[in-house]
Amino acid sequence: MAVVMMRPFGSPPIRLIPRAVRATVGLPLVFNSSEGRVAGYSLNVSESGILGSFQDVLEVWLSGQLTICVPEHPIYVETRIVRVEGKEAAMSFLKLSELDRTRLRRHVEAAATAEDVAAALAAPVGPSAVPDVPDPTSGE
């Protein structure tokens, strides 16, 4: 017997893993893809992805190289656009070297406020994270 998890239309996605700490930082960005080169700046950054505002509208699922201009020297990361709202694009990191991951983690931790950390810790985790929807694995 398969367990099927459904959520009400319009409800937030079910989060099965803890949310990464996101720091609200405005770093210059350059996104290079088969569609060309687009500049922008970050709205928030985590170890697993970035939300940026760009000069042009980007396409969902487009992959490319993102240059994150941190103070020490640029970080280059292969990304995929996973969500677009107007000129804002959320990108998931696909390939990030351990050295750059460590540098980015340190930058995020240094920029993260107490509110950023509290928001990450308070984000619901698991199938029961959607209000009024029972956890199908609980047997209730």
C-alpha positions as CSV (number, residue, x, y, z in Angstrom):
1,M,0.0,0.0,0.0
2,A,1.4,3.4,-1.0
3,V,1.1,6.5,1.2
4,V,0.0,9.5,-0.8
5,M,0.5,12.9,0.7
6,M,-1.7,15.7,-0.6
7,R,-1.9,19.3,0.4
8,P,-4.6,21.9,-0.1
9,F,-4.4,23.9,-3.3
10,G,-2.4,27.1,-2.6
11,S,-0.8,25.8,0.6
12,P,3.0,26.0,1.0
13,P,5.0,23.0,-0.1
14,I,5.6,20.3,2.5
15,R,9.2,20.7,3.8
16,L,10.8,17.3,4.6
17,I,14.2,18.7,5.5
18,P,15.2,21.6,7.7
19,R,15.4,25.0,6.0
20,A,19.0,26.4,5.6
21,V,19.8,29.6,7.3
22,R,19.3,32.5,4.9
23,A,21.1,35.8,5.3
24,T,19.7,39.0,3.8
25,V,22.6,40.4,2.0
26,G,22.9,42.5,-1.2
27,L,25.9,41.1,-3.1
28,P,26.5,41.8,-6.8
29,L,25.6,38.8,-9.1
30,V,26.3,37.9,-12.7
31,F,24.4,35.0,-14.3
32,N,25.9,33.5,-17.5
33,S,23.8,30.9,-19.4
34,S,23.0,29.9,-23.0
35,E,20.6,32.8,-23.0
36,G,23.3,35.4,-22.3
37,R,24.6,37.4,-19.4
38,V,22.5,39.1,-16.8
39,A,23.6,41.2,-13.8
40,G,21.7,41.6,-10.5
41,Y,22.1,41.5,-6.8
42,S,21.3,39.0,-4.1
43,L,18.2,39.4,-1.8
44,N,19.1,36.4,0.4
45,V,21.8,33.7,0.4
46,S,22.1,30.3,2.0
47,E,24.5,27.4,1.7
48,S,22.1,25.7,-0.8
49,G,20.8,28.5,-3.0
50,I,20.2,32.2,-3.6
51,L,17.4,34.6,-4.3
52,G,18.4,37.4,-6.6
53,S,16.9,40.4,-8.4
54,F,18.1,40.7,-12.0
55,Q,18.0,43.3,-14.8
56,D,15.9,40.9,-17.0
57,V,13.3,38.2,-16.4
58,L,15.0,34.7,-16.3
59,E,13.4,31.4,-17.3
60,V,12.6,28.6,-14.8
61,W,14.9,25.6,-15.1
62,L,17.6,27.5,-16.9
63,S,21.0,26.4,-15.8
64,G,24.2,28.4,-15.9
65,Q,27.2,29.8,-13.9
66,L,26.5,32.4,-11.2
67,T,29.3,34.7,-10.1
68,I,28.7,35.9,-6.5
69,C,30.9,38.9,-5.8
70,V,31.9,38.5,-2.2
71,P,34.5,40.9,-0.8
72,E,37.5,38.5,-0.8
73,H,37.2,37.2,-4.3
74,P,34.3,36.0,-6.5
75,I,32.6,32.7,-5.9
76,Y,31.6,30.8,-9.1
77,V,28.8,28.2,-8.8
78,E,26.7,26.2,-11.2
79,T,23.1,26.9,-10.6
80,R,19.6,26.1,-11.8
81,I,16.7,28.6,-11.6
82,V,13.9,26.9,-9.6
83,R,11.4,29.8,-9.2
84,V,10.8,33.1,-10.9
85,E,8.6,36.0,-9.8
86,G,9.0,39.0,-12.0
87,K,12.7,39.9,-12.1
88,E,13.4,37.9,-8.9
89,A,14.8,34.4,-9.4
90,A,15.5,31.7,-6.9
91,M,18.5,29.5,-7.8
92,S,19.6,26.2,-6.4
93,F,23.3,25.5,-6.3
94,L,24.3,22.5,-8.4
95,K,28.1,22.5,-8.2
96,L,30.0,24.4,-5.5
97,S,33.5,23.5,-4.5
98,E,34.1,22.7,-0.8
99,L,36.4,25.8,-0.5
100,D,33.7,28.1,-2.0
101,R,31.0,26.4,0.1
102,T,33.0,27.1,3.2
103,R,33.6,30.7,2.2
104,L,29.9,31.2,1.4
105,R,28.9,29.5,4.7
106,R,31.2,31.9,6.6
107,H,29.8,34.9,4.7
108,V,26.2,33.8,5.4
109,E,26.9,33.1,9.1
110,A,28.6,36.5,9.5
111,A,25.7,38.3,7.8
112,A,22.8,36.3,9.3
113,T,20.9,38.2,12.0
114,A,19.2,36.6,15.0
115,E,15.9,36.9,13.1
116,D,17.3,34.9,10.1
117,V,18.4,32.1,12.4
118,A,15.1,32.1,14.3
119,A,13.2,31.9,11.0
120,A,15.2,28.9,9.8
121,L,14.6,27.1,13.2
122,A,10.9,28.0,13.2
123,A,10.2,26.8,9.7
124,P,8.0,23.7,9.9
125,V,9.6,20.4,8.9
126,G,7.9,17.2,7.8
127,P,4.5,16.1,6.3
128,S,2.6,17.6,9.2
129,A,4.1,21.1,8.5
130,V,0.9,22.1,6.5
131,P,-1.8,23.3,8.9
132,D,-5.0,21.3,9.1
133,V,-3.5,18.4,7.1
134,P,-2.8,15.3,9.2
135,D,0.5,13.5,8.9
136,P,-0.3,10.4,6.8
137,T,2.5,8.5,8.5
138,S,1.1,9.0,12.0
139,G,-1.7,6.5,11.5
140,E,-4.4,9.0,12.6
